[in-house]
Amino acid sequence: MKLQLPFIAFWLLSASASYAQTEALPPIEKPTAPASEELPLSNRPLNNAIPATEDPMAAAEDTVHALTTLYSRRRVGGISWIAGSTLGGVRVLTAASQKKTVSGSYGTAVVDEGASAGGIAAGLGVMLLFDAYGASKLARFSAAKQAALIADVRAGKPLPANVRHRLKPRFFKQVVVPYKAVKYKPV
């Protein structure tokens, strides 16, 4: 079992890295009109989070960035639930299968009490429950659903209520790092 644990940890890390990867979205060409004037901020929800601009494409890109942040955080959360519960379950199984050493005044004895079937069943049940919760997060916030929602936002459709209430002001405040192509010459 000691040899299998590093392989299990490696498998979990490689699986979580593949789930966390998302496809890069193509950039939207923005109109050349300057958006230097701001609209008045009255009658707008989340005034401090959503930038006031006349350019609807900039607002759509801001929403796209917030959606990308939301979906990627939820997917990482699902991976964390799965990885944590799996490692906890492995620990429960290894603890249940170990022999107990008792030291006394007459010497040392190794006692094999056997694993408690109820303890193992309870540990595996909790592990499977947490794994199911993590898998449900991965399914609800999949990259395919994210891409479909972003396409709807770019088409001008409103956000569904269940997504709109999950968007927090901090998702809009995060700095967008623009992609810069790096020129290189093969050796």
C-alpha positions as a Markdown table, in Angstrom:
| # | Residue | x | y | z |
|---|---|---|---|---|
| 1 | Met | 0.0 | 0.0 | 0.0 |
| 2 | Lys | 2.9 | 2.3 | 0.7 |
| 3 | Leu | 4.0 | 2.0 | -2.9 |
| 4 | Gln | 0.5 | 2.7 | -4.3 |
| 5 | Leu | 0.0 | 5.9 | -2.4 |
| 6 | Pro | 2.4 | 8.0 | -4.6 |
| 7 | Phe | 0.8 | 6.6 | -7.7 |
| 8 | Ile | -2.6 | 7.5 | -6.5 |
| 9 | Ala | -1.5 | 11.0 | -5.6 |
| 10 | Phe | 0.1 | 11.4 | -9.0 |
| 11 | Trp | -3.1 | 10.1 | -10.7 |
| 12 | Leu | -5.2 | 12.6 | -8.7 |
| 13 | Leu | -3.0 | 15.5 | -9.6 |
| 14 | Ser | -2.8 | 14.6 | -13.3 |
| 15 | Ala | -6.6 | 14.1 | -13.4 |
| 16 | Ser | -7.2 | 17.5 | -11.6 |
| 17 | Ala | -4.9 | 19.3 | -14.0 |
| 18 | Ser | -6.8 | 17.9 | -17.0 |
| 19 | Tyr | -10.1 | 18.9 | -15.6 |
| 20 | Ala | -8.9 | 22.4 | -14.7 |
| 21 | Gln | -7.8 | 23.2 | -18.3 |
| 22 | Thr | -10.2 | 25.3 | -20.3 |
| 23 | Glu | -10.2 | 26.2 | -23.9 |
| 24 | Ala | -9.1 | 29.7 | -24.7 |
| 25 | Leu | -12.0 | 31.8 | -26.0 |
| 26 | Pro | -11.5 | 33.9 | -29.2 |
| 27 | Pro | -11.3 | 37.6 | -28.6 |
| 28 | Ile | -14.1 | 39.9 | -29.7 |
| 29 | Glu | -13.2 | 42.8 | -31.9 |
| 30 | Lys | -14.3 | 46.0 | -30.1 |
| 31 | Pro | -15.6 | 49.1 | -31.9 |
| 32 | Thr | -13.1 | 51.9 | -32.3 |
| 33 | Ala | -15.3 | 54.5 | -30.7 |
| 34 | Pro | -13.7 | 55.8 | -27.5 |
| 35 | Ala | -15.6 | 55.0 | -24.3 |
| 36 | Ser | -14.2 | 57.9 | -22.3 |
| 37 | Glu | -17.5 | 59.2 | -21.0 |
| 38 | Glu | -19.2 | 57.3 | -18.2 |
| 39 | Leu | -22.9 | 56.9 | -17.7 |
| 40 | Pro | -24.5 | 58.1 | -14.5 |
| 41 | Leu | -24.4 | 55.4 | -11.9 |
| 42 | Ser | -27.9 | 55.9 | -10.5 |
| 43 | Asn | -30.4 | 53.1 | -10.8 |
| 44 | Arg | -27.6 | 50.5 | -11.5 |
| 45 | Pro | -27.1 | 47.4 | -9.4 |
| 46 | Leu | -23.6 | 46.7 | -8.1 |
| 47 | Asn | -22.4 | 50.2 | -9.0 |
| 48 | Asn | -19.0 | 49.6 | -7.6 |
| 49 | Ala | -18.4 | 46.3 | -9.4 |
| 50 | Ile | -19.7 | 46.9 | -13.0 |
| 51 | Pro | -17.9 | 49.5 | -15.0 |
| 52 | Ala | -20.1 | 52.2 | -16.5 |
| 53 | Thr | -19.4 | 52.4 | -20.2 |
| 54 | Glu | -21.3 | 53.2 | -23.3 |
| 55 | Asp | -19.7 | 50.3 | -25.1 |
| 56 | Pro | -21.9 | 47.2 | -24.7 |
| 57 | Met | -19.1 | 45.0 | -26.0 |
| 58 | Ala | -16.9 | 46.0 | -23.1 |
| 59 | Ala | -19.6 | 45.2 | -20.6 |
| 60 | Ala | -20.1 | 41.8 | -22.4 |
| 61 | Glu | -16.4 | 41.1 | -22.1 |
| 62 | Asp | -16.5 | 42.0 | -18.5 |
| 63 | Thr | -19.3 | 39.6 | -17.9 |
| 64 | Val | -17.5 | 36.9 | -20.0 |
| 65 | His | -14.4 | 37.4 | -17.7 |
| 66 | Ala | -16.6 | 37.1 | -14.6 |
| 67 | Leu | -18.2 | 34.0 | -16.0 |
| 68 | Thr | -14.8 | 32.4 | -16.7 |
| 69 | Thr | -13.7 | 33.2 | -13.2 |
| 70 | Leu | -16.9 | 31.8 | -11.7 |
| 71 | Tyr | -16.8 | 28.5 | -13.7 |
| 72 | Ser | -13.1 | 27.9 | -13.2 |
| 73 | Arg | -13.4 | 28.4 | -9.5 |
| 74 | Arg | -16.3 | 26.1 | -9.2 |
| 75 | Arg | -14.5 | 23.4 | -11.3 |
| 76 | Val | -11.4 | 23.7 | -9.1 |
| 77 | Gly | -13.7 | 23.4 | -6.1 |
| 78 | Gly | -15.2 | 20.2 | -7.5 |
| 79 | Ile | -11.7 | 18.8 | -8.1 |
| 80 | Ser | -10.7 | 19.7 | -4.5 |
| 81 | Trp | -13.8 | 17.9 | -3.1 |
| 82 | Ile | -13.0 | 14.8 | -5.1 |
| 83 | Ala | -9.2 | 14.8 | -4.3 |
| 84 | Gly | -9.7 | 15.5 | -0.6 |
| 85 | Ser | -12.4 | 12.8 | -0.1 |
| 86 | Thr | -10.4 | 10.3 | -2.1 |
| 87 | Leu | -7.2 | 10.9 | -0.1 |
| 88 | Gly | -9.3 | 10.7 | 3.1 |
| 89 | Gly | -10.9 | 7.5 | 2.0 |
| 90 | Val | -7.4 | 6.0 | 1.2 |
| 91 | Arg | -6.3 | 7.0 | 4.7 |
| 92 | Val | -9.3 | 5.3 | 6.3 |
| 93 | Leu | -8.7 | 2.1 | 4.4 |
| 94 | Thr | -5.0 | 2.1 | 5.3 |
| 95 | Ala | -5.7 | 2.8 | 8.9 |
| 96 | Ala | -8.3 | 0.0 | 9.0 |
| 97 | Ser | -5.9 | -2.5 | 7.5 |
| 98 | Gln | -2.9 | -1.9 | 9.7 |
| 99 | Lys | -1.9 | -4.1 | 12.6 |
| 100 | Lys | -1.8 | -2.7 | 16.1 |
| 101 | Thr | 1.4 | -3.0 | 18.2 |
| 102 | Val | 1.0 | -3.3 | 22.0 |
| 103 | Ser | 4.0 | -2.7 | 24.3 |
| 104 | Gly | 3.8 | -3.9 | 27.9 |
| 105 | Ser | 6.0 | -4.9 | 30.7 |
| 106 | Tyr | 6.2 | -8.5 | 29.4 |
| 107 | Gly | 7.3 | -7.4 | 25.9 |
| 108 | Thr | 5.8 | -6.3 | 22.6 |
| 109 | Ala | 3.0 | -8.0 | 20.8 |
| 110 | Val | 1.4 | -7.4 | 17.4 |
| 111 | Val | -2.3 | -7.7 | 17.6 |
| 112 | Asp | -4.3 | -8.0 | 14.4 |
| 113 | Glu | -7.8 | -7.0 | 15.5 |
| 114 | Gly | -9.1 | -6.9 | 12.0 |
| 115 | Ala | -10.8 | -4.0 | 10.4 |
| 116 | Ser | -14.2 | -2.8 | 11.6 |
| 117 | Ala | -16.7 | -3.4 | 8.8 |
| 118 | Gly | -18.9 | -0.7 | 10.1 |
| 119 | Gly | -16.1 | 1.8 | 10.3 |
| 120 | Ile | -14.9 | 1.0 | 6.8 |
| 121 | Ala | -18.5 | 1.2 | 5.4 |
| 122 | Ala | -19.1 | 4.6 | 7.1 |
| 123 | Gly | -15.7 | 5.9 | 5.8 |
| 124 | Leu | -16.4 | 4.8 | 2.3 |
| 125 | Gly | -20.0 | 6.2 | 2.5 |
| 126 | Val | -18.8 | 9.6 | 3.5 |
| 127 | Met | -16.0 | 9.5 | 0.8 |
| 128 | Leu | -18.5 | 8.6 | -1.9 |
| 129 | Leu | -20.9 | 11.3 | -0.7 |
| 130 | Phe | -18.1 | 13.9 | -1.0 |
| 131 | Asp | -17.0 | 12.5 | -4.3 |
| 132 | Ala | -20.5 | 12.8 | -5.6 |
| 133 | Tyr | -20.7 | 16.4 | -4.5 |
| 134 | Gly | -17.5 | 17.2 | -6.3 |
| 135 | Ala | -18.6 | 15.4 | -9.4 |
| 136 | Ser | -21.9 | 17.3 | -9.4 |
| 137 | Lys | -19.9 | 20.6 | -9.2 |
| 138 | Leu | -17.8 | 19.4 | -12.2 |
| 139 | Ala | -21.0 | 18.6 | -14.1 |
| 140 | Arg | -22.9 | 21.8 | -13.3 |
| 141 | Phe | -19.9 | 24.0 | -14.1 |
| 142 | Ser | -18.5 | 22.1 | -17.1 |
| 143 | Ala | -16.5 | 23.8 | -19.8 |
| 144 | Ala | -19.2 | 23.0 | -22.4 |
| 145 | Lys | -21.9 | 24.8 | -20.3 |
| 146 | Gln | -19.5 | 27.7 | -19.8 |
| 147 | Ala | -18.9 | 28.0 | -23.6 |
| 148 | Ala | -22.6 | 27.9 | -24.3 |
| 149 | Leu | -23.3 | 30.6 | -21.7 |
| 150 | Ile | -20.5 | 32.8 | -23.0 |
| 151 | Ala | -21.9 | 32.4 | -26.6 |
| 152 | Asp | -25.3 | 33.5 | -25.3 |
| 153 | Val | -23.8 | 36.5 | -23.5 |
| 154 | Arg | -21.9 | 37.6 | -26.6 |
| 155 | Ala | -25.1 | 37.2 | -28.6 |
| 156 | Gly | -26.8 | 39.6 | -26.3 |
| 157 | Lys | -29.0 | 37.2 | -24.4 |
| 158 | Pro | -29.6 | 37.9 | -20.7 |
| 159 | Leu | -28.0 | 35.7 | -18.1 |
| 160 | Pro | -30.1 | 33.0 | -16.4 |
| 161 | Ala | -31.2 | 33.8 | -12.8 |
| 162 | Asn | -29.3 | 30.9 | -11.3 |
| 163 | Val | -26.0 | 32.1 | -12.9 |
| 164 | Arg | -26.7 | 35.8 | -12.3 |
| 165 | His | -27.1 | 35.5 | -8.5 |
| 166 | Arg | -23.8 | 33.5 | -8.4 |
| 167 | Leu | -21.8 | 36.3 | -10.0 |
| 168 | Lys | -20.1 | 38.3 | -7.1 |
| 169 | Pro | -18.7 | 41.8 | -7.4 |
| 170 | Arg | -15.2 | 40.4 | -6.8 |
| 171 | Phe | -15.4 | 38.4 | -10.1 |
| 172 | Phe | -15.8 | 41.7 | -12.0 |
| 173 | Lys | -13.0 | 43.5 | -10.0 |
| 174 | Gln | -10.3 | 41.0 | -11.0 |
| 175 | Val | -7.7 | 42.3 | -13.4 |
| 176 | Val | -7.8 | 40.8 | -16.8 |
| 177 | Val | -4.3 | 40.0 | -18.0 |
| 178 | Pro | -4.1 | 40.4 | -21.8 |
| 179 | Tyr | -2.5 | 37.7 | -23.8 |
| 180 | Lys | 0.7 | 38.7 | -25.6 |
| 181 | Ala | 2.2 | 36.6 | -28.3 |
| 182 | Val | 5.8 | 35.7 | -27.8 |
| 183 | Lys | 8.0 | 35.5 | -30.9 |
| 184 | Tyr | 10.6 | 32.7 | -30.9 |
| 185 | Lys | 12.9 | 31.1 | -33.3 |
| 186 | Pro | 13.3 | 27.3 | -33.3 |
| 187 | Val | 16.8 | 26.1 | -32.7 |
